[in-house]
Amino acid sequence: MVKITYNLSKIREEIDKIDKEIVNLIKERIKLVSKVGEIKADTRERIYVPEREAEIFSTLGKNENLSIETIKPIFTEIISTCRAFEDILSVGILNSKNSLLALKEFLGSQVNYTFFSNLENLFFNWNKFDYILTPISNEMIDLFQNFSLTTVNILTIEKEHFFLLGKYENSNRENITSIFALKNNENRYYLEFISGHYSYPNFNISRIKNQNYIFLGTFPKI
Ligand SMILES: O=C(O)C(=O)C[C@]1(C(=O)O)C=C[C@@H](O)C=C1
C-alpha cells in the first residue's frame, strides 16, 4: 500500500506567504483609495459610490473560477476597509436582524450605525446620518414622499427589499436601474424596476401601465 504523506506545515508556510502578499496588496489599495479621498475632499464628492463598487464586483465576477457570489462579500469587506480611510459612513437603521444584515451587505463592517425602533423616528432623523436604511412597506413609501431623499442602493434579503436612502443621486450610467413604486388593487405598493437610463421627471409614465407611480431613485445593477 502506498502511503501518501503530505507535509501540512509546508503547505501552511505557503498559505502564510500568500496571506502576507494579500495584506501587502490591501495596504497598497488603501494608499490609493486614501488619495481618492483627498481628491474628493477638495471636490466635495460623495464618498460612497455604489455604481463604482458594482462595476468592481461585476468585473471581478467575470473571473473563470470564482463567481460573483463568492467575490462580492470578500470585496465588500476590502472596499469597506479602504473606504474607511476616506471616511467612516454613518447610517440610521431599524432595530432588526435583517436590517443589520442588509447594512453589512451594502457597506461591509466599517460603518457606524444607530438603531431606531420605528420608521417615523428613523426618517425624522435622516439628516443626522450619511444614509438611512429601511425595508419597503406602505408606511416607508408614504414617509419617503415627505423627505427629499433618494434611493442609492437596494437589495433583497428573504424576499424583503431593503433601501439605502440618502441625499445623493447615483450618476446616470448604463448599469443604473430606476425604481418606481406602484399601488396594486389591494392598495399595497410593489416595485417596478426599469433598466437603463432615466430622465425623471420627463420619464414616459405611460410605459408604467398608466398607474400612479412614485419615483424612488436609481440603483446600480451588477
Ligand atoms: O472610486 C472611488 O470613488 C473610491 O472612493 C474608491 C472605492 C474603492 O475602494 O474602490 C471606495 C469607495 C467607493 O464607494 C467606491 C470605490
The ligand as an SDF file (V2000), in Angstrom:
LIG
                    3D

 16 16  0  0  0  0  0  0  0  0999 V2000
  -13.5410   55.0420   -6.5950 O   0  0  0  0  0  0  0  0  0  0  0  0
  -13.8980   55.7070   -5.6150 C   0  0  0  0  0  0  0  0  0  0  0  0
  -14.6630   56.6820   -5.7160 O   0  0  0  0  0  0  0  0  0  0  0  0
  -13.4470   55.3380   -4.2730 C   0  0  0  0  0  0  0  0  0  0  0  0
  -13.7130   56.0630   -3.3270 O   0  0  0  0  0  0  0  0  0  0  0  0
  -12.7430   54.0460   -4.0730 C   0  0  0  0  0  0  0  0  0  0  0  0
  -13.6740   52.9340   -3.6440 C   0  0  0  0  0  0  0  0  0  0  0  0
  -12.8420   51.6090   -3.6280 C   0  0  0  0  0  0  0  0  0  0  0  0
  -12.4450   51.1770   -2.5450 O   0  0  0  0  0  0  0  0  0  0  0  0
  -12.5760   51.0910   -4.7210 O   0  0  0  0  0  0  0  0  0  0  0  0
  -14.2000   53.2170   -2.2790 C   0  0  0  0  0  0  0  0  0  0  0  0
  -15.4400   53.7750   -2.0790 C   0  0  0  0  0  0  0  0  0  0  0  0
  -16.4010   53.9910   -3.1590 C   0  0  0  0  0  0  0  0  0  0  0  0
  -17.6750   53.5960   -2.7750 O   0  0  0  0  0  0  0  0  0  0  0  0
  -16.0130   53.3270   -4.4180 C   0  0  0  0  0  0  0  0  0  0  0  0
  -14.7830   52.7880   -4.6060 C   0  0  0  0  0  0  0  0  0  0  0  0
  1  2  2  0
  2  3  1  0
  2  4  1  0
  4  5  2  0
  4  6  1  0
  6  7  1  0
  7  8  1  0
  7 11  1  0
  7 16  1  0
  8  9  2  0
  8 10  1  0
 11 12  2  0
 12 13  1  0
 13 14  1  0
 13 15  1  0
 15 16  2  0
M  END
$$$$
